[in-house]
Amino acid sequence: MQISRRKFLHHSALAATALTAGACTITTSGQVTTLTLNVATIEKYAKAGISAVTTVIGIAAVSSALGPVVVSGIEAAGATLNAALAAFISAAGDTVTISYDDTSWKTQVDSLLDDLDTVVSKLSTALTLLKTRAGSSVVSTASMAVNAVQTVLNAFEALLGTVMLKRGIAGPTQTEIDNALKVLGVA
């Protein structure tokens, strides 16, 4: 089997990002690659999404500008992410790491990723609406939270080698991840 230089560089960049973050280890035995994820890192990423919902919806001008239908959609996405996180933490218990090649764990981690993606999507849509309905300072504050949670989503995707790999893009740097987590109050 031949691996193109481009594919090798993409895998290397993703592996470097994930390993730098201390979020996982990657081992290969023959044709089987196992990704071991750090439960605490996955928990931080999910909590960042929940925090982004709280931050954006907590701005009074945002809620009034978006209206109850949009706000309830964002809140529902946040609640779904929160429930998925609770199920994940309950199942993981005190375990420090999990093997991502296990189907049940993969399903739970993918659920967290999908729910975080939904939160980012709903917040991004809300931000677009805010730009026409609210003042620049409100938009700026909401934008900072949305950009931070997008960075966390990108880090999560890079960690799992999913969308970022398909797009041929390396994930965010550790500094970018740390800054995003600080913005969202998850350090």
N, C-alpha and C positions, 0 to 999 in steps of 0.2 A: 504494500500500500504506500503510495506516495502522497506526501502532504505538501501543498504549495507553500511557497515562502510567505505569501500573504496570510494564509490560514494559520501558519505557524506563528507569525507575528501577532495576529489577533489573539490566539490562545495564550501566548506569552504575556501580552499586555493584560488580559483578563486575570490570568493567574497572579501576575505581579500585584495588580490592584487588590485582589482578594487576600493574598498573603500579607501584603503590607498592612492591610486593615486588621490583620489577626483574626479575620472572620472565618477562615476555613483553611483546611489543608487539602491538597490534591495528591492522590496516590494512583499509580497505574500499575496494574499487574496484567501482562499480556495485552489483550484488547479491552480489558475492563478498567475504567477510570472511576474512582470513588472520590466524591467530594464530601468532606466532613465539615459540617457547619457549626459555628459557635452559637449556641442557643441565646446567649446574652446579646450578641450582635443582632440577631434576627429580632429579638424583643425590642431593641432600641429602634430598629427601622420601622417596626409596626407602631410603636409608641410615637414616633415622629409624625406618622400619618394622622394618628388620633389627635396629637397636639396641634397639627396644622388645621384640622377641622375646628377645634376649640378656639384657636387663635383667630381665624378668619370670621367665624360665626360670632365670636365674642365682641367684635367691633360693632357697636350699635348701628352705626351708619351703614354697615354692610348688610345686616339683616333687613333693615327697612328698605334699602335700595334694591335688594334681590327679591324680596317678597317671600311669603310663607311657603310657596310651592318649591322654589329653588332651595331655600334654607332646609326644608324638611328632607329633600333629596340628599343634600350634603350630610345632614345629621344621620340619615339612614345608612349612608355609606360608611360613616364613622362608626356607627353602632355595629355594623356587620364586621368591620375590621377589628373592633374591640372584642367581639364575640369569638372571632377566629383566633385572635391572640390569646384569649383566655383558654380556649380549647388546646392550643399549642402548648402553652405553659403548663397546663394541667397534665397533659400527656408527657411532656418532657421532664417534668419534676425537677429533681436536682441534677439531672444529667448535664454535663458540661458541653458535650458535643453529640451530634447525631450523624449517622451515615445517611447521605442523601440518596444512596442507591436502593434504599428500602422503600417499597411502593407506598406504604401507609404514611411514612414521614414525608415522602416526596409530595403526596397529595396535600398534606397539611401545610407544607411550606409553600407550595404552589397556590394554595387558597389564600394564604397571607399576601403573597405577591399580587394575585389578582385583585384582592380587596384593596390593597394599597394603590394599585393602578386605578381602580374605580374612584377612590378618594381624590387622587391627583386629577383625574379627568373631570370630575364634578367641580373641583375647586378651580381648575383652569377655565372651564365654561363660565363659572361664576365671575371670575376675574374679567373675562371679556365683557360680560354684562355690566360689571362695576365701572368699567372705563367710560361708559356712556351715561351712568346714573349717579356717580358719586364724585366727590372732590378728589383732587390729586393726592392729598396726604392719605386719605383712606385707601385709594388704589395702591399707593406706594407701600403702605404697611401690609396690605393683603398680598401684594405682589411678592414681597420679601418672603412671606410664609409659603406661598405657592412655589416659588423658585427653590426654596430650601427643601420642601418635600419632594419636588421633582428630582433634585440631586440625590436624595436618599433613595428614591425609587430606582434611579439609574445605578446607584451603588448596589442595591439589592439584585437588580437584573444582571449586572456585571459579575456579582458574586456567583450567581447561578449559571452564567454564560448563556443567557437566553436572548432577549431582544437586542441587547447591545452587540452581541456577537453576530447576530443576523444582519445588523446594520453596518458591521465592520468598524465599530467605534469602541475604543477602550472606555472603561468606566471612569468616574471622577477620581481625583487624587484623594489621598487620606486627609489632606488639609481642607479640601472642599467638603468632604463628608463631615469632618469635625465642625466646620463653620456652619453647615446646614443644621446639624444636630443642636448646636448652640442657639441658633436662631429659633428653633422650635422647643427649646428648653429641655432637651433630652441629651444629657452629656454622659 
